[in-house]
Amino acid sequence: MGEGIGGQGKSRSILVAGAGPVGLAAALELARRGFSPRVVDDGAGPTPLEESRALGVNARTLTLLSPSGVAERIVAAAQPIEQFRVRSKEKTLVQLDTRQVRGRFSAIRALAQGHTERLLMEALATYGIAPEWQTAVVADAISDFQKPEVLLRRADGRSETVRPDILIGADGAHSVVRKALGAGFPGEALETYFYLADFRYAGPVDTHYGEVSIFDPGMVARLPVSADIIRYISTLENFENRIVHPATVAKKTWASQFRINFRHVEPMAKGNIFLAGDAAHIHSPAGARGMNLGIEDACWLAWLIAEGREQEYSALRIPAVKQVLKQTYGLTRLVTMKNPLAIAVRNLVAPLFPRFGPARRALLQSVAGYDTPRPPWIDWAE
Ligand SMILES: Cc1cc2nc3c(=O)[nH]c(=O)nc-3n(C[C@H](O)[C@H](O)[C@H](O)COP(=O)(O)OP(=O)(O)OC[C@H]3O[C@@H](n4cnc5c(N)ncnc54)[C@H](O)[C@@H]3O)c2cc1C
């Protein structure tokens, strides 16, 4: 299938609410097909480099961002995660070589979300488009879903009413656009809190692998952020005393805590209003899928708009969203188990799993993000 045929015209006005990775990816994919979307964001600028939630950029995202040239720049800047392991009581339960996935890219790399956002912004700037910062979408209730009326309010108090032909709500988990549509966000919140700390070391450290250490109860995950920063995420509040630092700590660059929710909206569109990324679905960071799935939404939506087929968006994306929610739910439950019998069974079965070829391949496919439908506009094998 070819690239966009022009659909109902490149002159359609498109407003993207939110300049996170998803809003930026949507704007970029539209811009390279000849559209001139307007992107507004409530915040003062992109995510600060040292406060980045998402790290894992998977192979599917690199496929999707290849035509714009952003994939190449991500690959040049990111840390390859060559190995992923799960350990319990000094024993390695699972070990996965992420380079074994077939295709152009290894399964997953690490790059701070703020960095990815800046690369998307640079590519967008080549089309003369820049996000309008400190510009909030204010919408209590939208009544006309075909030609939505939206109020934009700037930090200096000025406001403007716009009526775009298409409104893309990429305004994150607390999406104003989703609420203005009157859409629910059903799902559940886990009781468990997750705690996070990023440490910068005095010298380079081994960043080639990601690891989850299970303590039953509780776990600590270790992931590379950059050549000298490692992230630790845990279910234990006092997890820092479990960390075996690989070098002298120069600085704790960021710490945060969050509660995990599994929620998604259905349908993901009403009339000419479309929800993408965290505005449409949120889940645990286990598996590093959130931003990747959102970028996938954005790329599919841009392609469908260019094809004049945007009304198919929700039906095409919902199965992918459900698949990823199910997968991340399972992974999260596996590392947060409390029942001793279930723990014993898991510890017995887990080491066998990757030795079984089809199971290992399925796991790698999902780490790479290849378990959702392939983008039909990309004509090379992933
Ligand atoms: C600890 C942690 C680790 C994670 N790790 C990974 C990972 O490794 N890989 C991965 O793929 N995902 C990961 N995620 C998930 C990832 O961070 C999110 O899925 C991703 O940020 C979603 O992008 P988004 O653009 O949809 O939303 P956001 O990044 O939340 O961006 C939304 C934007 O909308 C703006 N906005 C909000 N309200 C308005 C308004 N009214 N008007 C205008 N603008 C507005 C905000 O200022 C913001 O810039 C992780 C999440 C957490 C919490």
The ligand as an SDF file (V2000), in Angstrom:
LIG
                    3D

 53 58  0  0  0  0  0  0  0  0999 V2000
    8.3940    5.4210   35.4470 C   0  0  0  0  0  0  0  0  0  0  0  0
    7.9010    5.3100   34.0530 C   0  0  0  0  0  0  0  0  0  0  0  0
    8.6940    4.6940   33.1140 C   0  0  0  0  0  0  0  0  0  0  0  0
    8.2630    4.5780   31.8010 C   0  0  0  0  0  0  0  0  0  0  0  0
    9.0670    3.9560   30.9170 N   0  0  0  0  0  0  0  0  0  0  0  0
    8.6630    3.8000   29.6410 C   0  0  0  0  0  0  0  0  0  0  0  0
    9.5150    3.1930   28.6770 C   0  0  0  0  0  0  0  0  0  0  0  0
   10.6470    2.7830   28.9850 O   0  0  0  0  0  0  0  0  0  0  0  0
    9.0740    3.0900   27.3950 N   0  0  0  0  0  0  0  0  0  0  0  0
    7.8340    3.5580   27.0330 C   0  0  0  0  0  0  0  0  0  0  0  0
    7.4700    3.3930   25.8720 O   0  0  0  0  0  0  0  0  0  0  0  0
    7.0140    4.1640   27.9220 N   0  0  0  0  0  0  0  0  0  0  0  0
    7.3920    4.3050   29.2130 C   0  0  0  0  0  0  0  0  0  0  0  0
    6.5950    4.9540   30.1030 N   0  0  0  0  0  0  0  0  0  0  0  0
    5.3200    5.5400   29.6470 C   0  0  0  0  0  0  0  0  0  0  0  0
    5.5380    6.8950   28.9280 C   0  0  0  0  0  0  0  0  0  0  0  0
    6.1970    7.8150   29.7620 O   0  0  0  0  0  0  0  0  0  0  0  0
    4.2110    7.4800   28.4830 C   0  0  0  0  0  0  0  0  0  0  0  0
    3.4330    6.4820   27.8830 O   0  0  0  0  0  0  0  0  0  0  0  0
    4.4420    8.6230   27.4830 C   0  0  0  0  0  0  0  0  0  0  0  0
    5.0370    9.7360   28.1210 O   0  0  0  0  0  0  0  0  0  0  0  0
    3.1240    9.0560   26.8680 C   0  0  0  0  0  0  0  0  0  0  0  0
    3.3530   10.0950   25.9740 O   0  0  0  0  0  0  0  0  0  0  0  0
    2.1720   11.1150   25.6380 P   0  0  0  0  0  0  0  0  0  0  0  0
    2.7460   12.0690   24.6470 O   0  0  0  0  0  0  0  0  0  0  0  0
    0.9440   10.3700   25.3290 O   0  0  0  0  0  0  0  0  0  0  0  0
    1.8670   11.8470   27.0200 O   0  0  0  0  0  0  0  0  0  0  0  0
    2.7970   12.8030   27.8820 P   0  0  0  0  0  0  0  0  0  0  0  0
    4.2130   12.4340   27.7730 O   0  0  0  0  0  0  0  0  0  0  0  0
    2.1750   12.8460   29.2350 O   0  0  0  0  0  0  0  0  0  0  0  0
    2.6170   14.2230   27.1690 O   0  0  0  0  0  0  0  0  0  0  0  0
    1.3800   14.9040   27.2260 C   0  0  0  0  0  0  0  0  0  0  0  0
    1.6430   16.3820   26.9380 C   0  0  0  0  0  0  0  0  0  0  0  0
    0.3780   17.0520   26.9320 O   0  0  0  0  0  0  0  0  0  0  0  0
    0.5040   18.2880   27.5990 C   0  0  0  0  0  0  0  0  0  0  0  0
   -0.8280   18.6840   28.1120 N   0  0  0  0  0  0  0  0  0  0  0  0
   -1.5010   18.1620   29.1520 C   0  0  0  0  0  0  0  0  0  0  0  0
   -2.6870   18.7900   29.2920 N   0  0  0  0  0  0  0  0  0  0  0  0
   -2.7490   19.7150   28.3000 C   0  0  0  0  0  0  0  0  0  0  0  0
   -3.7270   20.6670   27.9130 C   0  0  0  0  0  0  0  0  0  0  0  0
   -4.8820   20.8190   28.5640 N   0  0  0  0  0  0  0  0  0  0  0  0
   -3.4660   21.4580   26.8450 N   0  0  0  0  0  0  0  0  0  0  0  0
   -2.2890   21.3490   26.1610 C   0  0  0  0  0  0  0  0  0  0  0  0
   -1.3390   20.4540   26.5020 N   0  0  0  0  0  0  0  0  0  0  0  0
   -1.5690   19.6480   27.5380 C   0  0  0  0  0  0  0  0  0  0  0  0
    1.5380   18.0230   28.7030 C   0  0  0  0  0  0  0  0  0  0  0  0
    2.1720   19.2410   29.1010 O   0  0  0  0  0  0  0  0  0  0  0  0
    2.5000   17.0540   28.0070 C   0  0  0  0  0  0  0  0  0  0  0  0
    3.5740   17.7240   27.3900 O   0  0  0  0  0  0  0  0  0  0  0  0
    6.9910    5.0820   31.4280 C   0  0  0  0  0  0  0  0  0  0  0  0
    6.1850    5.7130   32.3770 C   0  0  0  0  0  0  0  0  0  0  0  0
    6.6230    5.8210   33.6730 C   0  0  0  0  0  0  0  0  0  0  0  0
    5.7480    6.4850   34.6870 C   0  0  0  0  0  0  0  0  0  0  0  0
  1  2  1  0
  2  3  1  0
  2 52  2  0
  3  4  2  0
  4  5  1  0
  4 50  1  0
  5  6  2  0
  6  7  1  0
  6 13  1  0
  7  8  2  0
  7  9  1  0
  9 10  1  0
 10 11  2  0
 10 12  1  0
 12 13  2  0
 13 14  1  0
 14 15  1  0
 14 50  1  0
 15 16  1  0
 16 17  1  0
 16 18  1  0
 18 19  1  0
 18 20  1  0
 20 21  1  0
 20 22  1  0
 22 23  1  0
 23 24  1  0
 24 25  2  0
 24 26  1  0
 24 27  1  0
 27 28  1  0
 28 29  2  0
 28 30  1  0
 28 31  1  0
 31 32  1  0
 32 33  1  0
 33 34  1  0
 33 48  1  0
 34 35  1  0
 35 36  1  0
 35 46  1  0
 36 37  1  0
 36 45  1  0
 37 38  2  0
 38 39  1  0
 39 40  1  0
 39 45  2  0
 40 41  1  0
 40 42  2  0
 42 43  1  0
 43 44  2  0
 44 45  1  0
 46 47  1  0
 46 48  1  0
 48 49  1  0
 50 51  2  0
 51 52  1  0
 52 53  1  0
M  END
$$$$
